[in-house]
Amino acid sequence: VLMGSGSIVVGDEVMFAPHVIVISGNHTSENGSYRYGRGDRGAIVIGNGSWVAGNSTIQKDSVLPENSVLSANSFLNKCFDIPDAIYGGVPAKLLKKKNI
């Protein structure tokens, strides 16, 4: 599922496993309700040659660097800058640098 209320940039040769959610916007609360809050938009960048494993979610203002893996069941909500790495968890963190 790609929901692009903000920008979503997907590099070349990126793979998505089943049940991945990529959403570049969020709701805000106003007067005690999310219904009336303004949208909060951001950007997502998924680098060339990356793989987003199953059941993962990528939120606005996030970067998955080139040739990286986001492991299954992960939640990416920040910008990473180390390519050729494995990221995972809730929230996602650097798990290890890949041996290339």
N, CA, C and O of each residue as an XYZ file, in Angstrom:
400
protein
N       0.855     -1.174      0.000
C       0.000      0.000      0.000
C       0.896      1.230      0.000
O       1.726      1.399      0.893
N       0.728      2.088     -1.002
C       1.446      3.357     -1.057
C       0.424      4.475     -0.903
O      -0.512      4.582     -1.695
N       0.608      5.307      0.119
C      -0.274      6.455      0.345
C       0.590      7.699      0.310
O       1.305      7.989      1.269
N       0.529      8.434     -0.787
C       1.442      9.534     -1.020
C       0.839     10.909     -0.818
O       0.761     11.685     -1.771
N       0.413     11.236      0.382
C      -0.047     12.599      0.632
C       1.143     13.562      0.674
O       0.999     14.755      0.406
N       2.323     13.025      1.015
C       3.589     13.735      0.866
C       4.301     13.083     -0.303
O       3.650     12.477     -1.154
N       5.627     13.191     -0.369
C       6.333     12.582     -1.499
C       6.910     11.221     -1.127
O       7.358     10.995     -0.003
N       6.884     10.331     -2.100
C       7.482      9.007     -1.960
C       8.403      8.811     -3.168
O       7.956      8.846     -4.314
N       9.692      8.604     -2.895
C      10.665      8.364     -3.953
C      11.162      6.937     -3.801
O      11.739      6.576     -2.775
N      10.935      6.130     -4.824
C      11.368      4.737     -4.823
C      12.441      4.599     -5.901
O      12.189      4.859     -7.078
N      13.635      4.187     -5.488
C      14.742      4.031     -6.418
C      14.550      2.863     -7.360
O      13.551      2.146     -7.292
N      15.517      2.681     -8.239
C      15.497      1.574     -9.189
C      15.750      0.255     -8.479
O      16.475      0.198     -7.486
N      15.142     -0.806     -9.001
C      15.366     -2.181     -8.556
C      15.054     -2.397     -7.080
O      15.726     -3.182     -6.412
N      14.039     -1.706     -6.570
C      13.563     -1.890     -5.191
C      12.541     -3.014     -5.188
O      11.717     -3.112     -6.098
N      12.593     -3.869     -4.161
C      11.625     -4.956     -4.019
C      10.781     -4.729     -2.770
O      11.288     -4.329     -1.722
N       9.476     -4.994     -2.904
C       8.546     -4.929     -1.788
C       7.927     -6.305     -1.596
O       7.400     -6.887     -2.545
N       7.986     -6.827     -0.385
C       7.316     -8.081     -0.060
C       5.835     -7.785      0.212
O       5.441     -6.619      0.242
N       5.023     -8.805      0.407
C       3.601     -8.587      0.683
C       3.362     -7.827      1.991
O       4.143     -7.908      2.939
N       2.267     -7.099      2.001
C       1.744     -6.434      3.192
C       2.648     -5.321      3.710
O       2.809     -5.161      4.920
N       3.234     -4.559      2.804
C       4.056     -3.402      3.170
C       3.194     -2.146      3.051
O       2.407     -2.012      2.114
N       3.349     -1.226      4.008
C       2.640      0.054      3.989
C       3.677      1.159      3.956
O       4.577      1.212      4.793
N       3.536      2.052      2.964
C       4.413      3.213      2.825
C       3.492      4.428      2.833
O       2.717      4.621      1.897
N       3.567      5.245      3.879
C       2.623      6.350      4.026
C       3.353      7.636      4.398
O       3.985      7.721      5.451
N       3.257      8.632      3.523
C       4.037      9.864      3.692
C       3.246     10.991      4.356
O       3.614     12.160      4.239
N       2.184     10.653      5.039
C       1.409     11.654      5.765
C       0.904     11.089      7.073
O       0.973      9.885      7.324
N       0.399     11.976      7.895
C      -0.123     11.570      9.198
C      -1.230     12.536      9.572
O      -1.411     13.564      8.919
N      -1.962     12.213     10.610
C      -3.027     13.072     11.124
C      -2.505     13.848     12.325
O      -1.602     13.395     13.028
N      -3.082     15.013     12.549
C      -2.811     15.772     13.770
C      -4.135     15.978     14.489
O      -5.205     15.879     13.890
N      -4.047     16.261     15.759
C      -5.242     16.494     16.555
C      -5.501     17.987     16.675
O      -4.584     18.782     16.883
N      -6.759     18.346     16.541
C      -7.162     19.737     16.721
C      -8.475     19.757     17.485
O      -9.420     19.056     17.124
N      -8.533     20.552     18.530
C      -9.727     20.633     19.377
C     -10.159     19.262     19.891
O     -11.349     18.957     19.964
N      -9.165     18.439     20.247
C      -9.451     17.135     20.835
C      -9.892     16.066     19.859
O     -10.379     15.019     20.286
N      -9.739     16.293     18.548
C     -10.183     15.308     17.573
C      -9.194     15.219     16.417
O      -8.693     16.234     15.936
N      -8.923     14.007     15.983
C      -8.081     13.817     14.804
C      -8.856     14.097     13.521
O      -8.251     14.311     12.470
N     -10.169     14.097     13.591
C     -10.979     14.337     12.404
C     -10.756     15.731     11.828
O     -10.777     15.908     10.610
N     -10.544     16.713     12.686
C     -10.433     18.094     12.230
C      -8.990     18.589     12.156
O      -8.744     19.720     11.737
N      -8.052     17.764     12.553
C      -6.655     18.164     12.500
C      -6.149     18.262     11.068
O      -6.616     17.552     10.177
N      -5.189     19.149     10.864
C      -4.592     19.290      9.534
C      -3.664     18.118      9.249
O      -3.108     17.515     10.167
N      -3.507     17.808      7.995
C      -2.589     16.753      7.595
C      -1.149     17.159      7.861
O      -0.798     18.336      7.772
N      -0.332     16.192      8.184
C       1.096     16.395      8.430
C       1.835     15.568      7.382
O       1.891     14.341      7.473
N       2.398     16.248      6.390
C       3.018     15.552      5.261
C       4.533     15.587      5.357
O       5.117     16.506      5.930
N       5.154     14.570      4.785
C       6.607     14.496      4.755
C       7.062     13.738      3.529
O       6.299     13.516      2.589
N       8.321     13.347      3.560
C       8.912     12.647      2.420
C       9.442     11.286      2.848
O       9.837     11.083      3.996
N       9.439     10.378      1.910
C      10.026      9.051      2.098
C      10.941      8.797      0.907
O      10.577      9.067     -0.238
N      12.141      8.272      1.189
C      13.070      7.888      0.133
C      13.503      6.451      0.389
O      13.978      6.114      1.473
N      13.330      5.615     -0.624
C      13.782      4.221     -0.561
C      14.843      4.078     -1.642
O      14.550      4.186     -2.833
N      16.076      3.835     -1.216
C      17.226      3.845     -2.119
C      17.257      2.705     -3.111
O      16.635      1.662     -2.909
N      17.996      2.924     -4.194
C      18.171      1.928     -5.247
C      18.573      0.572     -4.669
O      19.385      0.497     -3.748
N      18.000     -0.491     -5.217
C      18.404     -1.844     -4.878
C      18.006     -2.321     -3.502
O      18.503     -3.349     -3.043
N      17.120     -1.604     -2.826
C      16.721     -1.990     -1.467
C      15.594     -3.013     -1.491
O      14.934     -3.216     -2.510
N      15.390     -3.649     -0.345
C      14.336     -4.641     -0.190
C      13.582     -4.331      1.087
O      14.174     -4.241      2.162
N      12.268     -4.168      0.965
C      11.402     -3.932      2.116
C      10.652     -5.234      2.364
O       9.805     -5.633      1.564
N      10.964     -5.893      3.474
C      10.403     -7.215      3.768
C       8.961     -7.108      4.276
O       8.485     -6.025      4.617
N       8.288     -8.244      4.316
C       6.863     -8.320      4.598
C       6.419     -7.726      5.920
O       7.137     -7.741      6.920
N       5.196     -7.199      5.879
C       4.525     -6.644      7.058
C       5.251     -5.447      7.660
O       5.097     -5.166      8.849
N       6.033     -4.745      6.860
C       6.753     -3.565      7.342
C       5.969     -2.304      7.015
O       5.161     -2.276      6.087
N       6.226     -1.259      7.800
C       5.604      0.045      7.582
C       6.698      1.097      7.516
O       7.623      1.097      8.328
N       6.586      1.996      6.539
C       7.515      3.119      6.425
C       6.689      4.394      6.535
O       5.745      4.608      5.774
N       7.057      5.228      7.489
C       6.324      6.456      7.781
C       7.041      7.668      7.200
O       8.203      7.574      6.804
N       6.359      8.792      7.147
C       6.900     10.050      6.620
C       8.229     10.411      7.271
O       8.524     10.000      8.393
N       9.020     11.185      6.544
C      10.323     11.656      7.011
C      11.285     10.506      7.291
O      12.002     10.513      8.292
N      11.294      9.517      6.397
C      12.152      8.341      6.548
C      12.994      8.114      5.298
O      12.584      8.434      4.182
N      14.189      7.551      5.517
C      15.065      7.175      4.406
C      15.606      5.773      4.663
O      16.172      5.502      5.722
N      15.429      4.885      3.688
C      16.077      3.584      3.677
C      17.185      3.695      2.630
O      16.894      3.820      1.440
N      18.454      3.652      3.055
C      19.559      3.902      2.121
C      19.686      2.833      1.028
O      19.097      1.755      1.106
N      20.460      3.172      0.034
C      20.711      2.319     -1.118
C      21.197      0.925     -0.710
O      22.016      0.775      0.196
N      20.670     -0.087     -1.404
C      21.076     -1.478     -1.248
C      20.911     -1.995      0.179
O      21.713     -2.798      0.657
N      19.864     -1.526      0.847
C      19.615     -1.932      2.234
C      18.383     -2.818      2.325
O      17.590     -2.904      1.388
N      18.236     -3.474      3.469
C      17.082     -4.313      3.764
C      16.368     -3.742      4.974
O      16.998     -3.403      5.976
N      15.049     -3.637      4.877
C      14.224     -3.369      6.060
C      13.591     -4.698      6.407
O      12.775     -5.217      5.645
N      13.958     -5.257      7.551
C      13.534     -6.614      7.893
C      12.033     -6.693      8.148
O      11.370     -5.682      8.382
N      11.518     -7.909      8.097
C      10.087     -8.152      8.250
C       9.561     -7.608      9.571
O      10.258     -7.616     10.586
N       8.328     -7.139      9.541
C       7.608     -6.649     10.723
C       8.247     -5.414     11.341
O       8.123     -5.197     12.546
N       8.929     -4.601     10.538
C       9.625     -3.421     11.052
C       8.819     -2.149     10.819
O       7.912     -2.110      9.988
N       9.174     -1.108     11.575
C       8.553      0.213     11.459
C       9.660      1.245     11.285
O      10.376      1.564     12.235
N       9.798      1.765     10.068
C      10.831      2.760      9.764
C      10.218      4.149      9.899
O       9.270      4.493      9.193
N      10.774      4.949     10.821
C      10.229      6.281     11.063
C      11.315      7.338     11.210
O      11.102      8.367     11.851
N      12.493      7.082     10.610
C      13.583      8.062     10.671
C      14.476      7.901      9.457
O      14.318      6.964      8.674
N      15.408      8.815      9.309
C      16.331      8.799      8.175
C      17.630      8.108      8.563
O      18.284      8.488      9.535
N      17.991      7.100      7.801
C      19.273      6.440      7.979
C      20.168      6.811      6.807
O      19.678      7.171      5.737
N      21.496      6.721      7.010
C      22.412      7.135      5.950
C      23.522      6.132      5.654
O      24.426      6.434      4.875
N      23.476      4.957      6.252
C      24.489      3.937      5.994
C      23.931      2.950      4.960
O      23.016      2.185      5.267
N      24.483      2.964      3.723
C      23.998      2.038      2.699
C      24.502      0.619      2.962
O      25.354      0.401      3.823
N      23.966     -0.338      2.211
C      24.408     -1.735      2.297
C      24.293     -2.263      3.722
O      25.230     -2.856      4.256
N      23.133     -2.040      4.326
C      22.937     -2.420      5.726
C      21.576     -3.078      5.899
O      20.718     -3.026      5.017
N      21.406     -3.691      7.051
C      20.131     -4.293      7.425
C      19.575     -3.496      8.593
O      20.236     -3.310      9.615
N      18.344     -3.030      8.417
C      17.638     -2.268      9.442
C      16.418     -3.061      9.856
O      15.834     -3.771      9.038
N      16.023     -2.951     11.121
C      14.828     -3.659     11.545
C      14.423     -3.328     12.958
O      15.184     -2.737     13.724
N      13.211     -3.720     13.286
C      12.668     -3.523     14.619
C      11.564     -2.487     14.639
O      11.191     -1.917     13.614
N      11.049     -2.260     15.849
C       9.972     -1.298     16.067
C      10.378     -0.409     17.233
O      10.249     -0.817     18.387
N      10.869      0.807     16.955
C      11.165      1.368     15.643
C      12.444      0.757     15.070
O      13.244      0.162     15.793
N      12.618      0.914     13.770
C      13.782      0.330     13.095
C      15.077      0.980     13.571
O      15.126      2.173     13.872
N      16.118      0.162     13.627
C      17.466      0.627     13.943
C      18.436     -0.161     13.067
O      18.068     -1.162     12.452
N      19.670      0.308     13.024
C      20.699     -0.418     12.277
C      20.970     -1.734     12.983
O      21.330     -1.744     14.160
N      20.799     -2.845     12.276
C      21.082     -4.151     12.845
C      22.492     -4.602     12.515
O      23.208     -5.104     13.381
N      22.896     -4.422     11.245
C      24.265     -4.762     10.856
C      24.553     -4.259      9.459
O      23.651     -4.059      8.646
N      25.816     -4.063      9.206
C      26.298     -3.699      7.876
C      26.463     -5.004      7.093
O      27.021     -5.975      7.604
N      25.969     -5.019      5.839
C      26.065     -6.230      5.035
C      27.494     -6.426      4.545
O      28.211     -5.453      4.316
N      27.907     -7.671      4.385
C      29.203     -8.003      3.783
C      28.990     -8.097      2.287
O      28.280     -8.979      1.804
N      29.609     -7.180      1.555
C      29.403     -7.143      0.113
C      30.658     -7.618     -0.588
O      30.698     -7.665     -1.818
